[in-house]
Amino acid sequence: MVLPFQAVTFDLWNTLLTSIPGAVEIRARFWRQVVNERGLDIDDNLIHRILSTLPVRFDEEWRAGRQYGPTRALEECFAAFGDRIDADDRDALAEAFESASFALEVVSVPDAARVLSTVVDAGIAVGIVSDTSLAIGRHLRKFLERHGILKYVTFAAFSDEVGVYKPDPVIFLAAMDGLGADDPANVAHVGDLKRTDVAGARALGMTTVRFRGALDDLEEGLEADHVVDRLDQVPAVLGLV
């Protein structure tokens, strides 16, 4: 039997996993504990105001193609705290920020594990191509493992580890290399965003699938080869079942 694809790659956020709102509050709770334990002159309003700027800052830098993760975010936060904190305080706050990233509330998209299992059972390698923000590769692997998805993934290309965001071809090529796929024409990519997932994969000649069941991208951009509302439709549109 000739397989239709050598590999299928998936985006992570709003394709395999979704994040429950509340990240700012979770990180604020972890930081308040440090502030109280160390007796720092930082009130709750300042903590919340600073942490609330981070999603906006990420979106600005992400759209510009500039890496923005925990290191840059913490630099900006600590600058805003000024002389209220010293080097030891910064270390404690950074450690709490790291712990908070593992504590974020994340749920699986319906049927995600089952769909990846179906792809693997068809003899096709599964990869992930994902942009990361304040929760980075080491955090995301834990979420994937928690929801029974990671065991089906042969290789994951996370932007913080590769050094570029989608639609840069480098991150897609890194995934292909990790999957042992040498021809983009033999690879399909499934994701939710036109600007990053569809445009990036299509530029390399991959087959593209836009999943809009968790978030329907209404921004302008070229449409994917296939559009699905449920993740369990992916194997059929790719001819795997």
C-alpha positions in Angstrom: 0.0 0.0 0.0 1.3 3.4 -0.9 0.8 5.9 1.9 -0.6 9.3 0.9 1.8 11.1 3.2 5.1 10.4 5.0 4.3 12.7 7.9 1.6 14.9 9.3 2.4 17.9 11.5 0.0 19.6 13.8 0.0 23.0 15.4 -0.6 22.9 19.2 -2.6 25.8 20.5 -6.3 25.7 19.3 -5.5 22.6 17.3 -4.5 20.0 19.9 -4.8 21.9 23.1 -6.6 25.0 24.3 -5.8 27.3 27.2 -8.5 28.2 29.7 -8.4 32.0 30.4 -6.7 33.0 33.7 -3.0 32.8 33.0 -2.4 36.3 34.4 -4.2 35.4 37.7 -2.3 32.2 38.0 1.1 33.9 37.6 0.0 36.7 39.9 -0.9 34.1 42.6 2.6 32.6 42.4 4.2 36.0 42.5 2.2 37.2 45.5 3.5 34.3 47.4 7.1 35.3 46.7 6.3 39.0 47.5 4.7 38.0 50.8 7.5 35.6 51.8 10.2 38.1 51.0 8.4 41.2 52.3 8.7 43.1 49.0 7.2 46.5 48.5 5.0 45.4 45.6 1.2 45.5 45.8 -1.3 43.4 44.0 -2.3 46.1 41.6 1.3 46.5 40.3 1.7 42.7 39.9 -1.5 42.4 37.9 -0.8 45.5 35.8 2.6 44.3 34.8 1.6 40.7 34.1 -1.4 42.0 32.1 0.9 43.7 29.6 2.7 40.5 28.7 0.0 39.0 26.4 -0.1 42.3 24.5 3.7 42.4 24.3 3.9 38.9 23.0 1.3 39.5 20.3 3.3 42.6 19.1 6.6 40.7 18.9 5.1 37.5 17.5 3.4 39.3 14.6 6.7 41.1 13.9 8.6 37.7 14.0 10.7 38.6 17.0 11.1 36.0 19.7 9.3 36.9 22.9 9.4 34.4 25.7 9.9 34.2 29.5 13.4 35.7 29.4 12.4 38.9 27.7 9.1 39.1 29.6 10.9 38.8 32.9 13.4 41.4 31.9 10.6 43.9 31.2 8.7 43.0 34.4 11.9 43.4 36.6 12.6 46.7 35.0 9.1 47.8 36.0 9.7 46.7 39.6 12.9 48.8 39.6 14.8 49.0 42.9 12.0 47.2 44.7 13.8 44.0 44.0 17.4 42.7 44.2 19.1 39.9 42.4 17.9 37.2 44.8 14.3 38.5 44.5 14.6 38.3 40.7 15.7 34.7 41.0 12.8 33.8 43.3 10.3 35.6 41.0 11.7 33.8 37.9 11.4 30.4 39.6 7.8 31.2 40.6 7.1 32.3 37.0 8.4 28.9 35.8 6.3 27.0 38.2 3.2 29.0 37.3 3.7 28.0 33.6 3.4 24.4 34.6 0.2 25.2 36.5 -1.7 26.8 33.7 -5.2 25.3 32.9 -5.0 23.6 29.6 -7.5 21.2 28.0 -7.4 18.9 25.1 -9.3 19.6 21.9 -11.9 16.8 21.5 -10.5 13.7 19.9 -6.9 15.0 19.7 -5.3 11.9 21.1 -7.5 9.6 19.0 -6.8 11.4 15.8 -3.1 11.3 16.3 -3.4 7.6 17.1 -5.2 7.0 13.9 -2.5 8.8 11.9 0.2 6.7 13.6 -1.7 3.5 13.1 -1.8 4.3 9.4 2.0 4.1 9.4 2.5 7.9 9.2 4.8 9.9 11.5 3.3 12.7 13.6 5.0 15.9 14.4 4.2 19.2 16.0 5.1 22.7 14.7 4.2 25.2 17.3 4.8 28.8 18.2 5.4 29.3 21.9 4.9 32.4 24.1 5.4 32.5 27.9 4.7 28.7 28.2 7.5 27.2 26.1 8.5 23.8 24.9 9.3 22.2 28.2 6.0 23.3 29.6 4.0 22.2 26.5 5.4 18.7 26.5 4.1 18.3 30.0 0.6 19.4 28.9 0.7 17.1 25.9 1.8 14.2 28.1 -0.9 15.0 30.6 -3.6 14.7 27.9 -2.3 11.4 26.4 -1.0 13.1 23.2 2.8 13.2 23.5 3.2 9.4 23.1 2.0 9.7 19.5 4.5 12.5 18.6 7.8 11.6 17.0 9.2 15.1 16.9 8.1 18.5 18.1 9.5 21.8 16.7 8.8 24.6 19.2 9.6 28.1 18.3 11.6 28.8 21.4 13.8 25.8 20.6 14.1 26.4 16.9 14.5 30.2 17.2 11.9 31.3 14.7 8.1 31.6 14.5 5.8 30.3 11.8 5.5 31.1 8.9 9.3 31.0 8.7 10.2 27.8 6.7 13.0 27.0 9.2 10.6 25.7 11.8 8.7 23.5 9.4 12.0 22.2 8.0 13.2 21.4 11.5 10.1 19.3 12.1 10.5 17.5 8.7 14.1 16.8 9.6 13.1 15.4 13.0 10.5 13.2 11.3 12.8 12.0 8.6 10.7 13.5 5.9 12.7 14.9 3.0 10.0 16.1 0.6 7.4 18.7 1.8 5.0 17.4 -0.9 4.7 14.3 1.2 3.9 16.1 4.4 0.6 17.6 5.5 0.2 20.3 8.2 -2.9 20.9 10.4 -3.3 24.2 12.2 -5.8 27.0 12.9 -4.2 30.2 11.6 -3.9 31.4 8.0 -0.9 33.7 8.5 1.3 31.2 10.2 0.1 27.6 9.7 -1.5 27.8 6.2 0.9 30.3 4.7 4.1 28.7 6.2 3.2 25.2 5.2 1.9 26.1 1.7 5.0 28.1 0.9 7.0 24.8 1.2 4.5 22.8 -0.8 2.9 20.9 2.0 -0.8 20.0 2.0 -2.6 22.3 4.4 -5.6 21.7 6.7 -7.2 24.5 8.7 -9.0 23.3 11.8 -11.5 25.9 12.9 -13.3 23.9 15.7 -11.5 25.7 18.6 -10.8 29.1 17.0 -12.0 30.2 13.5 -9.4 32.5 12.1 -11.2 35.4 10.4 -8.1 37.3 9.4 -7.4 37.8 5.7 -5.1 35.2 4.1 -5.0 32.3 1.7 -7.3 29.5 2.7 -6.0 26.0 3.3 -6.5 23.0 0.9 -9.0 21.6 3.4 -11.0 23.2 6.1 -12.5 21.1 8.9 -14.7 21.9 11.9 -13.8 18.7 13.9 -10.4 17.3 14.4 -11.7 13.8 13.7 -12.3 14.8 10.1 -8.6 15.1 9.5 -7.8 11.5 8.7 -10.6 11.3 6.1 -9.7 14.5 4.3 -6.1 13.4 4.1 -7.1 10.0 2.7 -5.8 8.0 5.7 -9.1 6.1 6.4 
